[in-house]
Amino acid sequence: AHVAVPLPAQEPQSPEASQFRLLAGRIPEVPFGLSTSPAVRSRYGVAANTVTLFRRIDNERRDLDMNSEDVDAEKMTRFIRMNELRLVTEYNPVTAVGVMQSSLQLNLLLITDKLSPKHPERMRRYRAAAELFKGKILFILVDINLKSNERVVSFFKLKKSQLPALAIFHVPDEEQDVLTLDEVSVKRVQDFCNRFLQ
């Protein structure tokens, strides 16, 4: 998924490195690496005492300077959560930052009810479809149970009775299309995306 690499000037036992290890334990789904090598810093063009997040979805990176403020595991956790993008990113007030800053100009939203017993299977198929468009389309999950997501549903002029639904959005010109679904399938997601891309 993503790799966060801190590059401290100090030894690996420094307080910063200790906080970084604490962070790594909190977010097991993200691969972490720790380096004190000048060659590594040179390769990635970063200064010492920097946490660097590499996003494989859109090939972008974000840096957190650990010299500029009192950065602890809490602040590093927030930095990761705000800036990470996954194969399917769940949309909420924290992840919205990463979504809006992505260089991917096409966003596909699955607007659905996470509490539905059908949700795990829907997500399995949605993730499988996301693999086919990696680097082209940012796949997003919008849970209708989150109050802050109500405006997303209304933006696409959808009612809860019409869900689940797919909504695709081209960021530069706000061109969009919506498809209500009886059920999510890889083929339906693929066909919907390809039609919009064409």
Secondary structure, DSSP 8 states (H G I E B T S, - for coil): -EEEEE--SS-TTSHHHHHHHHHHHH-TTS-B-----HHHHHHHT--SSEEEEEETTTTEEEEEESSSS---HHHHHHHHHHH---SEEE-STTTHHHHHT-S--EEEEEEE-TTSTTHHHHHHHHHHHHHHTTTTEEEEEEETTSGGGHHHHHHTT--GGG-SEEEEEETTTTEEEEEE-SS--HHHHHHHHHHHH-
